[in-house]
Amino acid sequence: LNLLENYSITSDDLIHILHKTAINMEEPVQSALYECYAEATSTGNASLALRNLQKKIEHEKFKELVRNLEICSRYEANYAEIIKDSRSLIQEYSAYSQERKSIINNARIEILMIVGCCGLVFWMVDDFSTTGIMRVLLGTTAGNVLLLYCVAMLLAALWMVIAVDKH
């Protein structure tokens, strides 16, 4: 965003700005910007090249930035304003992402602690019982149902620990 903002001061041509920006970028963005520049200069259709650029990088904020810049280029608006707005949105998005990671990690720790405590309580009840809790759980229908329920809850808790960040 800083590069885009700086180059937008020197030029009004978005494709030229993106080409200059690509020099200082890392992969995969650099090659995508070069391809966008090549497509726009060879076909003369900057809007199509920018729409294709959106498809090349799988990041929602990148797509949003390119979409806004493409709309801005059609109406000859000020790129600096779009970039400033995008910067604030990306900063908020980044802060939200960090907060979400922290919450997810804390949730994982809490779930594992709960599973550990349940295992400890189960072990303690088994030691205090004269008949043995495992014999009751495995030897009766009600025990089998309760054991099946406990295993299902354990699997659900482990699934939450593993898959909570996938969504």
Secondary structure, DSSP 8 states (H G I E B T S, - for coil): -HHHHHHHHH-S-HHHHHHHHHTT--TTHHHHHHHHHHHHHHHS-HHHHHHHHHHHS--HHHHHHHHHHHHHHHTT--HHHHHHHHHHHHHHHHHHHHHHHHHHHHHHHHHHHHHHHHHHHHHHHHHH-SS-HHHHHHHSHHHHHHHHHHHHHHHHHHHHHHHTT--
